[in-house]
Amino acid sequence: MTFKSFAQDSQARIESYLDRQLADATLLDEAIRYSVFNGGKRVRPALVYATAQAVGLSFDSADPLAAAIELIHSYSLVHDDLPAMDDDDLRRGLPTCHKKYDEATAILVGDGLQSLGFQQLSLTPAATIGATLETLCEAAGPNGMVLGQAVDVASAGSALSYEQLRAMHRAKTGAMIVASCLLPAIVAQVEPAELAALQRYADAIGLAFQIQDDILDVTSDTDTLGKPQGSDIRNDKPTYVSLLGLEGARAELTKLHAEAMSSADELTGDSAALRGVADYIVSRVL
């Protein structure tokens, strides 16, 4: 199976699963579904399934993990788009939640999606639920994604060093990507060496994902991106391109891709899909 086929199958699988999990009775339910089913690539669920394949975990067992990651990721996008944060009107080519509905609804949608995400972990094996819950809380909370967003908001108009920028994006973008790889490995109860290799792989592609985002913000356009092009420049946010220049950012992207591939080499299972994710992240145009 090619990675394109794997990615398409992963996307169809998680969307079918989420469709069964999400209610459709109230206006809030409608807004939640609007924010989840709005054309996302489902990169993080693909990572969950790719890791499951590498560690020998069934996709049925990986479904709640993929859903937990995607629901919390979706909540973060709804809140990031709010006027008090990034103040974006478009997300994936569609009106953002607060534009489609209103700000109060968007806040409640984010709150609801976060709860629904953690609720998915109640469907995972009792023997590992403590470890998966700790991992996801660490990734999504004030030591991970939330911290990264706080630093991002506070750093607008400021000059960050390379290490400060890396630290911010390890938290804001990288933490949930790392969790996407660690959760299936925890449930599969892999050996520490395998877990460490997955951690290194995910650290590399997490930073690579953000660097490619920064590059696309400069080189692409609004229609292609599905969100306002150049928003980081307009908001005076530090980026890898502003710090390293376009060619320097591309060189760092290539370096991180090599690190990810090297880490995938250390896995004993089928890492083909994980390699495909790494290739996609550095080559994507959307």
C-alpha positions, 0 to 999 in steps of 0.5 A: 500500500502506498502512503497516499492510500494509507493516509486516505484510509486513515482519514476515512477511518477516523471520520467514520469513527468520529461521525459515530461518536459525535451527537447531532441534536442541538445547535452546539452539536452542529457547531462541534461537528462543523468544526471537526468535519471541515476538511482537515487532512487528519495528519495526527490520526494518520500518525496514530495509525502509522504508529499502531502499525509499527508497534503491532496494535490493532486499528480498532484499539487505535481508534479512540486514541486517534479520536482523542488526538483529533478532537483536542487538536480541533478544539485548539484550532477553534480557540486559536482562531478567536479574535483574542488569539489569532483573529482568523476568518478562515480555516481550511477555506471555510469560515472559522467557527466564531465567524460561522456562529459567534464567539460564545459558541466557539468558546463552548465548542472548544470546551466541549471538544476538549472534554470529548477528547479526554473522554475517548481515553475511557474506551482504552485498556484499563491497564494503560489508561493512567499512562495514556491520560498522563501523556495526553494531559502533558501534551495538551495542557500548560506544559505542552500545547497551551504553553506553546500558544501562550508563548506565541501570543506573548512573543508577537513583536518580540525577537526570539532566539533559535532555541526559544523558537524551537522550545515554543514550537515543541510545545505548541505544535510538537507536543500533540504530534509526539502524543500521537506517536506515544499513545499507541506505543503505550497501549501496546506496551512496547520496550523502552528503546522503541518508545525512545525511538518514537519520541525522537521521530516525533520530536523531529517531525513535530518541528518539521511540521511547524517549519513547513507551516512557516515556509508555506505562510511565505510562499503559498497563497490564501486559496491554496492554504485555506487560511489567510496567507502571510498572517504571521507577518501581519501579526508580527510573530517570530517564525523560522523564516523570519529568524533563519531566512527562507533557505535556512528554514528549508535546510533545517527542514531537510535536517529534521527529515533525516533525523526522523528517518534515522529514528524510524530505522530503529523500530523493529516493526513496519515503519513504512507509514511513519516514513510516509508521514515524514515525507508528507510533512516536508513536501506538503503544499497544503 
